[in-house]
Every structure is written in structure tokens, then in C-alpha cells.
């Protein structure tokens, strides 16, 4: 009788271990993503031929990757977090432009996450149709750009 109970306990331990392994081992670190779309413009005109990046704040739950997007011909963007797919995790971000784009617009500091004044907060509902208005070249100190 004692031998059968020992087999049961041993099998139960294996079952519990397998359940724990599956719960912990099967978690792939995939962040929960929400949609983040919008448009980048300067003086009301679409900004194109470049990309933007959302650099996660240190307080964000997921900081593993920097979401990016190519700007389309109408200045629109759809953020993607590689390799996880479309969207970004919930949190606060510093927005930067690709170095070539920032240079072309005369806003080189907008390529550096430590200098860019652009910030965006992404809630559980995501961002839909947000407009990032960039200042004119030479007027960075005056307006700093805005996110609507």
C-alpha cells in the first residue's frame, strides 16, 4: 500500500513540475501590443522619406525593443515592435526621427533620444491618428514640436 502511494506522489510531483515548466517555460517574453498610428507633419505638410522610433521610458514594463515605422507618402505611420508585430506596449516614449530625416529637416537633435523633445504616452487603448507636428528648422527652441 505504501508503495502505491509513493508512485502516486511521484507522479503528482512530475505533473506539477510539468505544469510549472509549461507556464514559466512557455512564456516567450512577448509584450502585449496596442495599435499606434498617426502622421508626422511640418507646417501642415506631410513629412516623408524617413522613419520614426519610439524609445521606451525606463519606467515602461517592456523595454526590450524600440518600435519603429517607415513614414508613408502622406506622412502616416504604423508602429511595429520587431520581432513581435504591429503595435507598441503601453507606456511613455521619446519619439525620434531617423538621422537622415532629422538632418534634412534641420532638426538634428530630433534623431537623439536624449535630446528629442517629442514625448508620447500610449494607453491601453493605443494611439489612433496622432499627429506629430515638427517645428520649422531654426525654431526648435521656440516650440519644440508637439504631439496631438
C-alpha positions in Angstrom: 0.0 0.0 0.0 2.8 2.4 0.9 4.4 1.6 -2.5 1.3 2.6 -4.5 1.0 5.9 -2.5 4.7 6.7 -3.3 4.1 6.1 -7.0 1.1 8.5 -6.9 3.0 11.2 -5.1 5.9 10.8 -7.5 3.5 11.1 -10.5 1.9 14.1 -8.9 5.2 15.8 -8.5 6.0 15.2 -12.1 2.6 16.6 -13.1 3.1 19.7 -11.0 6.6 20.2 -12.3 5.4 19.9 -15.9 2.6 22.4 -15.3 5.1 24.9 -13.8 7.6 24.4 -16.6 4.9 25.0 -19.2 3.7 28.2 -17.5 7.2 29.6 -17.0 8.9 28.0 -20.0 6.2 28.7 -22.5 6.2 32.4 -21.7 8.2 33.8 -24.6 8.6 37.3 -23.3 6.2 38.6 -25.9 4.9 42.0 -24.9 1.2 42.9 -25.1 1.0 45.3 -28.0 -1.6 48.0 -28.8 -2.1 49.8 -32.1 -0.1 53.1 -32.6 -0.8 55.1 -35.7 -0.5 58.7 -36.7 1.1 61.2 -39.0 4.2 63.3 -38.9 4.0 66.8 -40.4 5.8 70.1 -40.5 3.9 73.3 -41.1 0.9 71.2 -42.0 2.8 69.3 -44.8 3.5 65.5 -44.6 7.0 64.5 -43.6 8.2 61.6 -45.7 11.3 59.6 -46.8 12.4 58.6 -43.4 11.4 56.8 -40.2 10.4 57.4 -36.6 11.2 55.4 -33.5 9.5 55.2 -30.1 12.2 54.8 -27.3 10.6 53.3 -24.2 10.9 55.2 -20.9 12.8 53.5 -18.2 9.5 53.1 -16.2 7.8 51.1 -19.0 7.0 47.5 -18.2 8.5 46.3 -21.6 11.8 48.0 -22.7 13.2 45.1 -24.8 12.8 46.6 -28.2 12.4 50.1 -29.9 9.2 50.3 -32.0 9.8 51.9 -35.4 7.9 52.8 -38.6 8.7 54.0 -42.1 6.8 57.2 -42.9 4.5 56.8 -45.8 3.9 59.3 -48.7 1.2 61.0 -46.7 3.4 61.2 -43.5 1.5 58.4 -41.8 3.0 55.7 -39.6 2.1 52.4 -38.2 4.4 51.4 -35.4 5.9 47.9 -35.2 7.8 46.3 -32.5 10.2 43.8 -34.1 10.0 40.8 -34.0 6.6 40.9 -32.2 4.5 42.6 -34.8 2.3 45.7 -35.3 1.9 47.9 -32.3 3.7 49.1 -29.1 3.5 48.2 -25.5 1.6 50.6 -23.1 3.8 53.3 -21.7 5.7 56.6 -22.2 8.1 57.1 -25.1 10.6 59.5 -26.5 10.0 59.9 -30.3 12.9 60.3 -32.6 13.4 60.8 -36.3 15.9 58.8 -38.4 19.2 60.6 -38.6 19.0 61.4 -42.3 15.4 62.7 -41.9 16.3 64.9 -38.9 19.3 66.3 -40.7 17.3 67.0 -43.9 14.7 68.9 -41.8 17.4 70.9 -40.0 16.4 69.2 -36.7 19.5 67.0 -35.9 18.6 66.8 -32.1 15.4 65.0 -33.0 17.5 62.0 -34.0 18.8 61.6 -30.5 16.5 60.1 -27.8 18.4 62.1 -25.1 17.7 65.4 -26.9 14.4 65.0 -28.7 11.6 67.0 -27.0 8.9 64.8 -28.5 7.1 62.6 -26.0 4.1 60.3 -26.4 2.0 58.4 -23.8 0.4 55.2 -25.1 -2.5 54.0 -23.0 -4.3 50.6 -23.0 -6.5 51.9 -25.9 -3.4 52.6 -28.0 -2.9 55.6 -30.3 -5.0 56.2 -33.4 -4.3 59.0 -35.8 -2.0 61.0 -33.5 -0.4 64.0 -35.3 3.3 64.8 -34.6 3.8 68.4 -35.7 7.5 69.3 -36.1 8.8 72.9 -35.8 10.4 74.7 -38.7 14.2 74.4 -38.9 15.8 77.1 -36.6 12.7 77.4 -34.4 13.3 74.4 -32.1 13.9 76.4 -29.0 10.6 78.2 -29.5 8.1 75.4 -29.9 9.9 72.1 -29.6 7.3 70.3 -31.7 4.1 68.8 -30.5 2.1 65.6 -30.3 -1.6 65.8 -30.6 
